[in-house]
Amino acid sequence: MNPAFSVIFFTTLTGAGYGMLFGLGMYQTRDFPLHREAALETLFAALALVTIGLAISTLHLGKPWRAWRAFSQWRTSWLSREGVFATITYAPALLFGWYIWRGESGFVVTVVALALALCSLLTISCTAMIYTSLKPIPAWNHSLVYPIYLVFALLTGGLWFDCCAGLVSLYGLAVWAAMGLLLAFFKQSYWRDIDRIELPSRESATALEGIGKVTVFERPHTEANYLTREMGFVLARKHSRKLRVISVLLFAGVPLLALLAAWLLPVAAVFALWIAALSALLGAFVERWLFFAEAKHMVMLYY
Amino acid sequence: MTALPAPSQKKLGLVIDLDTCVGCHACAVACKEWNAGGIAGPLTDENPYGKEPFGVWFNRVHSYEVEPLAASAQPAMTVHFPRSCLHCETPACVTVCPTGASYKRAEDGIVLVDEDKCIGCKLCSWACPYGAREYSAVEGVMKKCTLCVDRIYNEHLDEIERQPACVQACPTRARHFGDLGDPESKVSKLVAERGGRDLLPELGYKPTNKYLPPRPRRVGESQTTAGKATHADEKLDPAALPPVLRWLDRVLSR
């Protein structure tokens, strides 16, 4: 599949943004939540990430000014659901910001914070489902795609949340390190699986099963068409090994070292966290690029 | 609405005969000609006379080489394979559409795009394993086969012309149009008789269009020994020849 930058930035930036909002919402339900300024700053940063990501996603559209129509088909379409939840999430986020700004706390604020966390989680889930529900792309229609999207959002968002809020705790460091390792493990099994995935046969695609072995004699057209450009992208498979290593180093390797440094050198802890957060997001970009570029679409059976 | 309607009684579609298709691309050209000016038009071409022409077509005719199975005595063959929208019973391209631009008609099962609602997100083209949808970057919307919905019900055309342009153009009658929901229709009977098949049936989209596999080739002595036979192996029965040739054979055999 053609790795469109608009979609890569959309999924990674909104993922990190909603991961941050989830972290913020959950953190504010604790007995000792963030103080006013830190909470507002974090909220602002998260909404900025989400809004930029959503704005970039409209660049993928042929008719961006019609994007409002995408709210209508939530009954069947995961893309529509994603749009709906992404928009709904602004409500608890802004309400939460309003309460924090006024310095309020209590049961209602806790409920709003929980709603914010829940909506964020649902939006991330819808984003993952857009891709994993597509049967013609077996590398996306894979059971690990959903957990990988989720953990990526929670890890990148969580690290950014800690940075913005200036939080350094042994507990936090341990959680992010565990998530990084889990993600590396998930990706490793995912890559091992997709390397072995077999598309259906060309015989089945051409109704010639049982008649003979089918090979391409002549393509219908000498030049590219939309299908071969969009679904027949091959550049990455050539470089996939190196890019896989680079992405794992960025989203797990460097962050793990940085988290270790933060634990051992408390003076440089916040700086190390920033390194971890930036590196993990960069790793997410590379991983997402590969996620698109490595995926084979069944239509290429015909070519 | 992208929610699918209840399966319609009437299921309009095509039956494509892979036995008789000669790969002339007349269907693709006739389709392009009609639809460039029809309800799905324009079918924009970018750089049509330049170095890398690029454009939207609803029909693509592939050609394949088929190496026969070892067990069969069949000869190798080329199969020409016209590919277009199959107007599936449960089309994923419709349900993934976020705007309701893609829809399946409740009355006859035709899958269409309302180009005034399409936002050009391309998700439907990702959801189709058959490559039936092609995006036009010039118009910013998705394009697909309409089964010539503006021909088949068009009362301004003579009745004989009320069929898809691709079907009408086919010089070998390899394309048949009709109601596949009616078991008594000509197309349904053709499918039953020739063992019509679905493409990628394992995916479960239940295509309406069917493909008729090539008939087995006649495998006689002349085919199996073709190219290997020398004149010594040929048997000539002089008794079966007319008198003049029998005399000639006798003279030349001396």
Contacts between the chains, C-beta under 8 A, distances in Angstrom:
chain1	res1	chain2	res2	distance
A	1	B	126	7.3
A	60	B	121	6.6
A	60	B	122	7.5
A	61	B	119	4.9
A	61	B	120	5.2
A	61	B	121	5.6
A	61	B	140	7.7
A	62	B	118	7.4
A	62	B	119	6.7
A	62	B	120	2.0
A	62	B	121	7.8
A	62	B	122	7.9
A	62	B	135	7.1
A	62	B	136	8.0
A	62	B	137	7.1
A	62	B	139	7.4
A	62	B	140	2.8
A	62	B	141	5.7
A	63	B	118	6.8
A	63	B	119	4.9
A	63	B	120	5.1
A	63	B	140	4.8
A	63	B	141	6.7
A	64	B	119	7.3
A	66	B	99	7.1
A	66	B	117	7.2
A	66	B	118	7.7
A	66	B	119	4.6
A	67	B	119	5.9
A	69	B	98	7.5
A	69	B	99	3.9
A	69	B	100	7.1
A	69	B	101	7.6
A	69	B	117	5.8
A	69	B	119	6.1
A	70	B	98	3.9
A	70	B	99	5.4
A	70	B	119	6.2
A	70	B	121	7.4
A	72	B	98	7.6
A	72	B	99	6.2
A	72	B	100	5.4
A	73	B	1	7.5
A	73	B	2	4.5
A	73	B	97	6.2
A	73	B	98	5.3
A	73	B	99	6.3
A	73	B	100	5.2
A	75	B	2	7.6
A	75	B	3	5.5
A	76	B	2	4.8
A	76	B	3	5.3
A	76	B	4	8.0
A	76	B	94	7.9
A	76	B	95	4.1
A	76	B	96	7.5
A	76	B	97	8.0
A	77	B	2	5.9
A	77	B	95	6.5
A	77	B	96	5.4
A	77	B	97	6.0
A	77	B	98	4.6
A	77	B	123	7.9
A	78	B	96	7.2
A	79	B	96	6.7
A	79	B	98	4.1
A	79	B	121	6.6
A	79	B	123	5.6
A	80	B	98	3.8
A	80	B	99	7.6
A	83	B	98	6.5
A	130	B	123	7.2
A	133	B	96	7.4
A	134	B	92	7.6
A	134	B	96	7.5
A	134	B	126	5.6
A	134	B	127	5.5
A	135	B	92	6.7
A	135	B	127	7.8
A	135	B	129	7.2
A	135	B	203	5.7
A	136	B	92	7.8
A	136	B	126	7.1
A	136	B	127	6.6
A	136	B	128	6.7
A	136	B	129	3.7
A	136	B	203	7.3
A	137	B	126	6.8
A	200	B	200	5.7
A	200	B	202	6.1
A	200	B	203	7.6
A	202	B	64	7.7
A	204	B	199	7.5
A	204	B	200	5.6
A	204	B	201	7.4
A	204	B	202	6.7
A	205	B	129	7.8
A	205	B	199	5.9
A	205	B	200	5.5
A	206	B	62	7.7
A	206	B	64	6.3
A	206	B	79	7.3
A	206	B	81	5.4
A	206	B	199	7.1
A	206	B	211	7.7
A	207	B	18	6.8
A	207	B	197	4.1
A	207	B	198	7.3
A	207	B	199	5.7
A	207	B	211	3.9
A	207	B	213	5.9
A	208	B	18	7.5
A	208	B	64	7.4
A	208	B	66	6.2
A	208	B	79	6.4
A	208	B	213	6.5
A	208	B	214	7.9
A	209	B	197	7.8
A	210	B	69	7.5
A	211	B	66	6.2
A	211	B	68	7.5
A	211	B	69	7.4
A	211	B	74	7.8
A	211	B	213	6.0
A	211	B	214	6.8
A	212	B	66	3.9
A	212	B	67	5.2
A	212	B	68	4.5
A	212	B	69	5.7
A	212	B	72	7.8
A	212	B	74	7.2
A	212	B	76	7.6
A	212	B	77	7.7
A	213	B	66	7.0
A	213	B	67	4.3
A	213	B	69	7.6
A	214	B	64	4.9
A	214	B	65	7.4
A	214	B	66	5.6
A	214	B	79	7.6
A	215	B	64	6.6
A	215	B	65	5.0
A	215	B	67	7.1
A	216	B	62	7.3
A	216	B	63	7.7
A	216	B	64	6.2
A	216	B	65	7.5
A	217	B	63	4.4
A	217	B	64	5.4
A	217	B	65	4.2
A	217	B	78	5.4
A	218	B	62	7.6
A	218	B	63	4.1
A	219	B	62	6.8
A	219	B	63	8.0
A	220	B	25	7.7
A	220	B	28	7.5
A	220	B	60	4.0
A	220	B	61	5.1
A	220	B	62	5.2
A	220	B	63	7.8
A	220	B	83	7.6
A	221	B	57	7.9
A	221	B	60	6.9
A	223	B	52	5.4
A	223	B	53	5.6
A	223	B	54	6.3
A	224	B	52	7.2
A	224	B	54	6.5
A	225	B	54	6.7
A	225	B	55	7.6
A	225	B	57	7.3
A	225	B	60	7.7
A	225	B	134	6.7
A	226	B	54	7.9
A	226	B	56	7.1
A	226	B	125	7.4
A	226	B	134	4.4
A	226	B	135	5.2
A	227	B	125	7.7
A	227	B	131	4.6
A	227	B	134	6.7
A	230	B	122	7.0
A	230	B	125	6.7
A	230	B	126	7.9
A	230	B	135	7.3
A	231	B	125	8.0
A	231	B	126	7.7
A	231	B	131	7.4
A	297	B	126	7.1
A	297	B	129	7.7
A	298	B	129	4.0
A	298	B	200	7.1
A	298	B	203	8.0
A	299	B	128	7.3
A	299	B	129	6.1
A	299	B	130	6.8
A	299	B	131	3.7
A	302	B	60	7.8
A	302	B	62	5.7
A	302	B	81	7.8
A	302	B	83	6.1
A	302	B	131	6.3
A	303	B	62	7.8
